[in-house]
């Protein structure tokens, strides 16, 4: 069937069910499922509870009150029977939910699971339960109401251990609920693909395939590029069009438009690093990083902002003068021209209008964000799960096809092991190739089954130049696996850490529709006079992303607030962080692990952004406002005269609202109690003007080597302060043109 004839994406097969054995013991799984059961519980009217103890009981009047709240606040509210079924649903009876929970831990580092296992074991002893819950009874034997009360008490506990455990449990429960409960998705009217689904044309990348025999495969080329994302794809086009043989390898796989967008669970599993459950060592910061064919350019949100002049000057002052030179501006202009970057023909959704109109009312600076959509309308809110329309001109749609037409070759499913160096001991290391392992798709062309069950092939690539463009999490690990010992490798990690604010409005928004980010408020981008501050932006409202960050007060409140997601928006305070962390390899799996704690300096700026976002929601008439801060209560607007989208009162005129803002400042956003998020990783192979100050020089060449280059966000000297795609591409264009001249 031709792609344009499809009425829905082809569904990827689900992985085979797992027992969870080897991840946790049966007893530990039982306790963990009891925790998630308490986080998103079954709720029934007391008279129909049946005495099982497996429900949260509410009175008949309370049920009537909450149903009335839903009935009047939703454009298409559920019937009374549907609402009763929704509240009553016990997710631990749903095998898809239980499997979702279990599969979440497949990529979690063993050391993290061990810490969680210790807490789960503690909860099942009488003394341990007394210490952690206040009850002498093991946690799994408590009533559901008492289990919920325990989680509520953990959120603001004085010991960081319990808020951390609460956040892990709540995020896990909320994520799995949104991905695995079809009734919920039906009631809010969400589908994994748009109603006017029409996939764009696919490009046949003609990926190299290998036969099953014992000898390793050897490939010869001029340039091998590790990574097909925004950096690697630009390098591939530039070098292939310059007449060089180019091979691009990536550990991820290609998903054509006919399979996009993926459903929520498949998308998080196949499109993101560590199945999208990567978090910092203290569990305070959740990290999203693309890991598929096209990398971050496949799952990002089209935002095409140039780096600010003050950032370019900062980098130039660090011995890298080309950042303020005309050549770099030409690279910026070139990559934007190729993708048709423009702020014309943008159709803003409700969230973007909140930023633009609210900023105008408050006298703040805000503007549309240019998009890499060829100057055309791109009303797609599901790019986080892959863009079917091909309207987003990212690596898979533009750069890689152009490279292929110029002769570049590609391998998907290729895990790079080491860079191969030549030369006698003590001499400058000269990169001459790469080793790795290729894993084929299964006989049906799918990738759901474990890699160990598919054909695998050791492969050696011989090349004159090696370009590492695997992103800020993977590029430093490849350099370290290859024996390089520069102490800067893996350090200088910036994350643009974010806090979130939700607003619920009277409008029927359908927030997953429309461009994810089409506007930015940059009023607070420079809070210290040195370019450190926050940008205020919208974010993905795909349910599993949004609900994972939704503040939790009780199981009932969560279910009600989740049901009103259709009339809600989430906004982020995105911090240009001054202070840094590091990435290192898990000793067992080799996967990236992140050590990063937002500093007091950076979190103070983020909190300024949280308060500003709350004000924007207020002046745009939000009915309720939630800030995802520990112990912070929601602001509920009671005055009907000032509760609609036409609200005109300024925040300072409302004493109740200003008192609530003060309560947010008191709650604070200090980790690990406060949750943080990151979708941008930068700096772990930083570019520097001196060998003792970074990992690569101004040409992208790794210090102390020949023939080895890095060309992705890891070379940023510091945080870009804006969504990094255009900066990555311009730097890659600069580096690739230098390599082409050298070759």
Secondary structure by P-SEA (a helix, b strand, c coil): cccccccccccccccccccccccccaaaaaaaaaaaaaabbbbbcccccccccccccccaaaaaaaaaaaaaaccccccaaaaaaaaaccccccaaaaaaaaaccccccaaaaaaaaaaaaaaacaaaaaaccccccccccccaaaaaaaaaaacccccaaaaaaaaaaaaaaaaaaaaccaaaaaaaccccccccccccccccccccccccccbbbbbbbcbbbccccaaaaaaaaaaaaaccbbbbbbcbbbbccccccccaaaaaacccccccccccccccbbbbbbccccccccccccccccccaaaaaaaaaacccccccaaaaaaaaaaaaaaccccccccccaaaaaaaaaaaaabbbbbbbbbcccccccccccccccccccccccccccaaaaaaaacccccccccccbbbbbccccccbbbccbbbbbbbccccccccccccccbbbbbbbbccbbbbccccccaaaaaaaacccccccccccccccbbbbbbbcccccccccccccccccccccccccccbbbbbbccccaaaaaaaacccccaaaaaaaaaacccbbbbbbccccccccccccccccccccccccccaaaaaaaaaaaaaaaaaaaaacccbbbbccccbbbbbbcccccccccccccccccaaaaaaaaaaaaaccccccbbbbbcccccccccccccccccccccccccccccbbbbcccccccccccccaaaaaaaaaaaaaaaaaac
